Amino acid sequence: GTSSPRLLVIGGEHIARTPISDEKQAVWAADYHADGEVWKWRSIGAKIGNKGITPPPRIAHAQAAIDGKVYIFGGRMGIMMDEKALNDMWVLDSSGEPGTEEWSEVEYATTDDSSSSPPEARSFHKMVAVGTDLYVFGGCGASGRL
């Protein structure tokens, strides 16, 4: 993992309920430099890493970190609650040295069993990590509060 602390800022909005779509504004990192006891900001953009893939722009998503990896789940791409709601999950691997961050989409298992389906798309929910587990709480779906 990294030897110095790092702060990551992912997504957000400049205009009410409109996701940031500018790649240079979508993901920022602040790396701690112990030699000067300062934090230095850098834009790491949205399309980073060798894969060159990125999650779609979003607002009202939830994120949590486990072992140098930041997971984001859900959110939405539009202004209205039922407009482009998301239930996808992405992981930003930031466990390496600064500048080596990389996105990948988490693949869901597909079976005929509905109990293995992902949860309803939602926004304005919370996600926390406990050990190696992620927990998602509440939020707003197309039909209202969950």
C-alpha positions, 0 to 999 in steps of 0.5 A, a space after each residue: 500500500 501507500 506509505 503516505 496518507 492520501 485524500 481522494 475526492 470523486 464526483 460531485 456537482 457544480 450546478 445543482 443536481 448535474 454531475 461533473 462531467 469534465 474529466 479534469 474535475 471528476 477525481 482529485 487526490 491530495 497526497 501528504 508529503 512528510 518532508 514538508 508536512 504539507 498536502 499537495 493536490 493533483 487532478 487525476 482525472 476520470 480516465 486513469 490507469 492502463 485500462 482507460 475506463 471510468 465510471 459514468 459521471 454521477 452525483 449522490 453516490 456513496 463511497 467507502 474504502 477498504 485496503 487502499 481501494 475506494 468503492 463507489 456505488 449507485 448515485 444518479 446521472 440526472 436531475 430527477 430521482 427517476 432519471 438515470 438512477 444507477 446501481 453499478 459499483 466501481 473500484 478505484 485502486 489507489 493502493 500503489 504509489 501516487 499516479 498509479 491509480 486505476 478504475 475497474 467496474 465490479 462485475 455482479 454474478 448473474 444467475 436465475 436466482 433473484 436473491 443474487 440481483 443487485 439492489 435497486 438503483 438509488 441515490 443519496 444513500 450511505 455506504 460504510 466499510 467494516 473490515 472487508 465488508 461494505 454496507 449500503 443504507 437507505 437512499 432514494 429510489 425511483 419510487 421514493 425513499 428506501 
